[in-house]
Amino acid sequence: MNGKSDSYIVVAGGQNMDIFGCPFNKLIFRDSNPGNVKIFPGGVGRNIANNLSLLDEKVKFITIFVSDFFSEYLLQDCIQIGLDMSE
């Protein structure tokens, strides 16, 4: 931090859930393809806020959430990584 305990950086931007799917075998179009699906918190604003937080900066993150599972997951992730979500 820059020495001022009351200073912070504001990041206003998007957040979203990145969903990545990979089939176990060669992809067969227009058919079922067993495989793995992974989800990761993402979005340009969220990623910038996260990286600033990793640099020990105090960060307030302003974004929009809707009422669904992914938004609740993303909100809890932002809180867990140390972002101030009070705004």
N, C-alpha and C positions, 0 to 999 in steps of 0.2 A: 504494500500500500504506500501511498505517498505521504504518510505521516499525519494526516488529518483524520481523526477517528469518525467524524460526522460526514465525510465526503463519500460519494458513491457514484457509480456509473449507471445510467439508465439505458436499457436496451428495449426498444419497442419493435416488435417484429413477430413473424410467424413461428408457429410450432406445429409439428404434425408427427404422425406415427409412420415411420418407414417400414414397409412390409416387404419381406424378401422371401420368395419361394424358389426352391430348387428341387427338381425331380430326382429320384434315385437313379433312374435310367434315362435313355434318350427320350426327349420330349415327343409325345405322340399328339398331334393336333386333333382337336374335336373329340377327345377321349379323356378318361380319368388318368391322372398321372400321379401315383403315390410319390411322396417326397417329404421334405421338411419345409416348414414355414417359420421364419423368425421375425420378430418385431423389435424395432429400435427407436427410441425417441430421436426426433430430428427436427428439421426446419432451420432456416438460416438464422433467424433471430435467436432461437433457443441454443443453437450451436455456438453462436458468438457469445451469448451470455454465459454458457457453460465454460468456454475457454477462458474468458475473463475471470471467472470464479476460480478456475484452476491456477490462475496467476495471482491468487490471493487478493483479488480486487473485490470490494463490496459492490454487488450488482442488484439493481431492481429491474425485474423483467416484466414488461407490460405486453400482454398478448390477449387473445380471445380464446375462450373455451366454450364448448357446447355441453349438453347433458348426455354424455354417453360414456361407455367403459374406457375408451381410449383417452378421452379428455381427463378423466379422473386419474388414470395411470400417469399421464403426462404431468398433471399438476403435482402429484406426489413425487414424481421423479425430480421436478424442478426444485421442490422443497428439500428433497434429500441431498441434492448436489449443492445446496446452500444459496439458492437464488431467493431474493426477497420478492414474494408474490403478493405483497399487501396492497399494491396499487391496482 
